[in-house]
Amino acid sequence: MKFRDITQRTGELGILTWRSFAALLSPPYEIGQWVRQMEQIGVRSLGVAAITTVFTGMVLALQTALSLPSIGVKYYIGSVVSKSLVRELGPVLTALIVGGRIGSGMTAEIGTMKVTEQIDALRSMAADPVKKLVVPKLAATLVMLPALTAIGDFLGILGGLVIAVTTLDLPAGLYLNDVFGALTFGDVGSGIAKSFFFAYFIALVGCYNGLNTQGGADGVGRATTNTVVLAAILVLVSDFFLTKLFYILT
């Protein structure tokens, strides 16, 4: 991809961001459509988010305890699992797994409407495609991805508890005391704040690629693939800078 193309797409994403947030804040508010998108984006993604974070917490607890036994880290599994999940692994893994699902779905839905000229039909009826199609998905993602991240953090810590009690022979009270002693408001706040940025990237990239789909069914497939790849790259790159920022702030 040429530098000019990257610059053009960045500018177009910026314009779409401005139009989307302007439409999000201006009436009428289609609350019913927002709720339907929240169900589709959030509730239907709960299973995959739960499985991802539970087993991440279990693996993290097991690997940490078995890899570093000589320094007694076994007794600090609660702090290791909770800090790692809440600050880093929870938001990032939830964004990658759930983002791939919902981002590709957004692109496929809007892209199919684009190649079948349904978006042109909306414009012919004086309806704004951004207001009708992008805003409900953006609003739902901004609400549900942080919620899924919080639920995933909780389940991941429970997964670590299961391993601590059943495999490492640690008392549940010791593990939980370590968790509550290690976690701070800054830890929880930074992880949830990251998920808002990730939600923005996923929703905007998914909708942008859908609105710019060309070439029929084959074009929808290419746009969907591009969404999954670009959203994952943006999540990982932004995570580095957000981590540095929140460590400075907290």
C-alpha positions as CSV (number, residue, x, y, z in Angstrom):
1,M,0.0,0.0,0.0
2,K,1.3,3.4,-1.0
3,F,1.9,6.2,1.5
4,R,-0.7,8.3,-0.4
5,D,-3.3,5.6,0.1
6,I,-2.5,5.3,3.8
7,T,-2.8,9.1,4.2
8,Q,-6.1,9.1,2.3
9,R,-7.6,6.3,4.3
10,T,-6.5,7.9,7.6
11,G,-8.2,11.1,6.5
12,E,-11.4,9.3,5.5
13,L,-11.4,7.5,8.9
14,G,-11.0,10.9,10.6
15,I,-14.0,12.3,8.7
16,L,-16.1,9.2,9.5
17,T,-15.2,9.6,13.1
18,W,-16.3,13.2,13.2
19,R,-19.6,12.4,11.4
20,S,-20.3,9.4,13.6
21,F,-19.8,11.2,16.9
22,A,-21.7,14.2,15.7
23,A,-24.6,12.0,14.7
24,L,-24.3,10.0,17.9
25,L,-24.8,13.2,20.0
26,S,-27.6,14.7,17.9
27,P,-31.3,13.7,18.1
28,P,-33.3,11.7,17.2
29,Y,-31.8,8.9,19.3
30,E,-32.8,5.4,17.9
31,I,-32.5,3.7,21.3
32,G,-34.3,0.6,20.1
33,Q,-31.8,0.0,17.3
34,W,-28.9,0.6,19.8
35,V,-30.3,-2.0,22.2
36,R,-30.7,-4.5,19.3
37,Q,-27.0,-3.9,18.4
38,M,-26.0,-4.3,22.0
39,E,-27.6,-7.7,22.1
40,Q,-26.0,-8.8,18.8
41,I,-22.6,-7.4,19.6
42,G,-22.3,-7.9,23.4
43,V,-24.6,-10.6,24.6
44,R,-23.8,-13.0,21.7
45,S,-20.1,-12.5,22.3
46,L,-20.3,-13.3,26.0
47,G,-19.5,-17.0,25.5
48,V,-16.3,-16.5,23.5
49,A,-15.1,-13.7,25.8
50,A,-15.7,-15.9,28.9
51,I,-13.9,-18.9,27.5
52,T,-11.0,-16.8,26.4
53,T,-10.5,-15.0,29.8
54,V,-11.2,-18.0,32.0
55,F,-8.6,-20.2,30.4
56,T,-6.2,-17.3,30.1
57,G,-6.4,-16.8,33.9
58,M,-6.0,-20.6,34.5
59,V,-2.9,-20.8,32.2
60,L,-1.4,-17.7,33.7
61,A,-1.7,-19.0,37.2
62,L,-0.3,-22.5,36.3
63,Q,2.6,-21.2,34.2
64,T,3.6,-18.6,36.7
65,A,3.6,-21.0,39.7
66,L,5.3,-23.9,37.9
67,S,7.9,-21.8,36.1
68,L,9.2,-19.8,39.1
69,P,8.9,-22.1,42.1
70,S,12.3,-21.2,43.5
71,I,11.4,-17.6,44.4
72,G,8.1,-18.5,46.1
73,V,5.9,-16.8,43.5
74,K,3.3,-19.5,44.1
75,Y,2.0,-17.5,47.1
76,Y,1.6,-14.4,45.0
77,I,-0.4,-15.9,42.2
78,G,-3.4,-13.7,43.0
79,S,-1.5,-10.5,42.4
80,V,0.2,-11.8,39.3
81,V,-3.1,-13.1,37.7
82,S,-5.2,-10.0,38.7
83,K,-2.6,-7.4,37.6
84,S,-1.9,-9.1,34.3
85,L,-5.5,-9.7,33.4
86,V,-7.0,-6.4,34.5
87,R,-4.3,-4.1,33.1
88,E,-3.3,-6.0,30.0
89,L,-4.5,-9.4,29.0
90,G,-8.2,-8.9,29.7
91,P,-8.7,-5.8,27.5
92,V,-6.4,-6.9,24.7
93,L,-7.6,-10.5,24.4
94,T,-11.2,-9.5,24.6
95,A,-10.7,-6.8,21.9
96,L,-8.9,-9.3,19.6
97,I,-11.3,-12.2,20.0
98,V,-14.5,-10.3,20.2
99,G,-13.3,-7.6,17.9
100,G,-12.6,-10.1,15.1
101,R,-16.2,-11.4,15.5
102,I,-18.1,-8.1,15.6
103,G,-15.8,-6.2,13.3
104,S,-16.1,-8.7,10.5
105,G,-19.9,-8.9,11.1
106,M,-20.2,-5.1,10.7
107,T,-18.2,-5.1,7.5
108,A,-20.1,-8.0,6.0
109,E,-23.5,-6.5,6.8
110,I,-22.7,-3.0,5.6
111,G,-20.6,-4.2,2.7
112,T,-23.5,-6.4,1.4
113,M,-25.8,-3.4,1.6
114,K,-23.2,-1.4,-0.3
115,V,-22.8,-3.8,-3.2
116,T,-26.5,-4.4,-3.5
117,E,-27.1,-0.6,-3.6
118,Q,-29.2,-0.5,-0.5
119,I,-27.0,2.3,0.9
120,D,-27.7,4.3,-2.3
121,A,-31.4,3.7,-1.7
122,L,-31.1,5.1,1.8
123,R,-29.5,8.3,0.4
124,S,-32.2,8.6,-2.2
125,M,-34.7,8.7,0.7
126,A,-32.7,11.5,2.4
127,A,-31.6,9.2,5.2
128,D,-28.0,9.4,6.4
129,P,-26.2,6.0,6.2
130,V,-23.9,7.1,9.0
131,K,-26.8,7.8,11.3
132,K,-28.7,4.7,10.4
133,L,-25.9,2.1,10.1
134,V,-22.7,3.3,11.8
135,V,-24.0,5.1,14.9
136,P,-25.9,2.2,16.4
137,K,-22.9,-0.1,15.9
138,L,-20.5,2.4,17.4
139,A,-22.7,3.1,20.4
140,A,-23.3,-0.5,21.1
141,T,-19.6,-1.4,20.8
142,L,-18.5,1.5,23.1
143,V,-20.9,0.2,25.8
144,M,-20.6,-3.6,25.4
145,L,-16.8,-4.1,24.8
146,P,-15.9,-2.4,28.2
147,A,-18.7,-4.5,29.8
148,L,-17.3,-7.7,28.3
149,T,-13.8,-6.7,29.4
150,A,-15.0,-6.2,33.0
151,I,-16.8,-9.6,33.0
152,G,-13.8,-11.3,31.4
153,D,-11.5,-9.9,34.1
154,F,-13.7,-11.3,36.8
155,L,-13.9,-14.7,35.2
156,G,-10.2,-14.8,34.5
157,I,-9.5,-14.1,38.2
158,L,-11.9,-16.9,39.1
159,G,-10.1,-19.2,36.7
160,G,-6.8,-18.4,38.5
161,L,-8.6,-19.2,41.7
162,V,-9.6,-22.7,40.5
163,I,-6.0,-23.5,39.6
164,A,-4.7,-22.1,42.8
165,V,-7.0,-24.2,44.9
166,T,-7.1,-27.5,42.9
167,T,-3.6,-27.7,41.5
168,L,-1.3,-25.5,43.6
169,D,-3.0,-26.4,47.0
170,L,-3.4,-22.8,48.0
171,P,-6.2,-21.7,50.3
172,A,-8.9,-19.7,48.5
173,G,-8.7,-17.0,51.2
174,L,-5.0,-16.5,50.6
175,Y,-5.5,-16.1,46.8
176,L,-8.4,-13.7,47.2
177,N,-6.6,-11.6,49.8
178,D,-3.7,-11.3,47.4
179,V,-6.0,-10.2,44.6
180,F,-7.7,-7.5,46.7
181,G,-4.4,-6.3,48.1
182,A,-2.8,-6.0,44.7
183,L,-5.5,-4.4,42.6
184,T,-6.0,-0.7,42.7
185,F,-8.6,1.6,41.2
186,G,-5.9,2.7,38.7
187,D,-5.4,-0.9,37.5
188,V,-9.1,-1.4,36.9
189,G,-9.6,2.1,35.4
190,S,-6.7,1.8,33.0
191,G,-7.9,-1.6,31.7
192,I,-11.5,-0.4,31.2
193,A,-10.3,2.8,29.6
194,K,-8.3,0.9,27.1
195,S,-11.3,-1.1,26.0
196,F,-13.1,2.2,25.0
197,F,-10.3,3.0,22.6
198,F,-10.3,-0.6,21.3
199,A,-14.1,-0.4,20.8
200,Y,-13.7,2.8,18.8
201,F,-11.1,1.3,16.5
202,I,-13.0,-1.9,15.9
203,A,-16.4,-0.2,15.2
204,L,-15.0,2.5,12.9
205,V,-12.7,0.2,10.9
206,G,-15.5,-2.3,10.5
207,C,-18.0,0.3,9.3
208,Y,-15.5,2.1,7.2
209,N,-14.5,-1.0,5.2
210,G,-18.2,-1.9,4.8
211,L,-19.1,1.5,3.4
212,N,-16.2,1.4,1.0
213,T,-16.7,-2.2,-0.2
214,Q,-16.5,-2.7,-4.0
215,G,-16.7,-5.7,-6.3
216,G,-19.6,-7.8,-5.3
217,A,-19.4,-10.9,-3.0
218,D,-15.6,-11.1,-3.5
219,G,-15.2,-7.5,-2.5
220,V,-17.2,-8.2,0.7
221,G,-14.8,-11.1,1.6
222,R,-11.7,-8.9,1.0
223,A,-13.2,-6.1,3.1
224,T,-14.0,-8.5,5.9
225,T,-10.5,-9.8,6.0
226,N,-9.1,-6.3,5.9
227,T,-11.2,-5.4,8.9
228,V,-10.0,-8.3,11.1
229,V,-6.3,-7.6,10.2
230,L,-6.4,-3.8,10.6
231,A,-8.5,-3.9,13.8
232,A,-6.1,-6.3,15.4
233,I,-3.0,-4.2,14.4
234,L,-4.6,-1.0,15.7
235,V,-5.5,-2.8,19.0
236,L,-2.0,-4.0,19.5
237,V,-0.2,-0.8,18.5
238,S,-2.5,1.4,20.5
239,D,-2.1,-0.9,23.5
240,F,1.6,-0.1,23.7
241,F,1.0,3.7,23.8
242,L,-2.0,3.5,26.1
243,T,0.0,1.3,28.5
244,K,2.7,3.9,28.7
245,L,0.2,6.7,29.1
246,F,-1.8,5.0,31.9
247,Y,1.3,4.0,33.8
248,I,2.4,7.7,33.8
249,L,-1.1,8.8,34.9
250,T,-1.5,6.2,37.6
